[in-house]
Every structure is written in C-alpha cells, then in structure tokens.
C-alpha cells in the first residue's frame, strides 16, 4: 500500500509470525481383553489302599482230647470247653469241599476339583503425558529495496 504525502512516501511491511497451537484428535484405540492361558499342574496326593495278608496259625483246640472223656480244655481265650464241644469243633474243622469267603478290599482314589477364584485385579488407567515437540515452518517477511532510476527508467543500483 502506498501512502504519499507531499515529499514523503511510506510503505507498510508485513511478515508472517509462526504461532503453534494444539488440536485434540483421536490417535487410535486400545483394546483391553482377558485371555486364558492353559498350563499343566501336578500335585502329589497320598492315597491308601487295603491289601490282603494271609496269616496262618494253628487251629484253636489243637490239644488232644478224646470224645466222651469229660476233660475240659482251655482254648486260650479263658473259656473252658468240654470234650464233646471240642470233638464237635474238630469235626467242624475237617476239610470241607470248596468253602469260599469273599473279602472286599477298598482303596482311595484322587478326586480333582477345580474352582475359579479371583486372585488379582488389573486396572487400566489413562493419563496425559506432556512432551516437547518442535514445529518447523518457513515464514516470509517483506523487505523494502530502494533503487535509483535514471531518466530512462533503468535502475542504477541500490540507493543506500
């Protein structure tokens, strides 16, 4: 813009000033999820089982008493047994044809139970961090050049 007043001329010079500001924009999203990791865990458990042991001992009343003599024999249990009873026991103790007794054996077996229990809480916290960031841009500025011009309009060089 020209401002001429009498013998004075003035020009307004302009320049660009770099001003930096910030604008909030979405930078992306984050997914938070839980996943299950499977692992094998071994635990030792003591278990019991019944075993069958065969103990052989002489039959009770193995002493010699003849039937009908009336002799009492102590069977070791503190009880006197008469001769007829002893004879009957000896008859009962004779080998029999195939006598079978069933003995049930028991054992323990491990029982596994799984229970889901809370053990930890994971928190996700969003916070703002401020970091310096440099911005570079080219700025322009107006400069005034004064050149002397001859009568034909040809510049003769800088006036200053």
Secondary structure by P-SEA (a helix, b strand, c coil): cccccccbbbbbbbbbbbbbbccccccbbbbbbbbbbbbbbbbbbbbbbbbbbbbbbcccccccccccccccccccccccccaaaaaaaaaaaccccbbbbbbbbbbbbbbbbbbbbbcbbbbbbbbbbbbbbbbbbbbbbbbbbbbbbccccccccccc
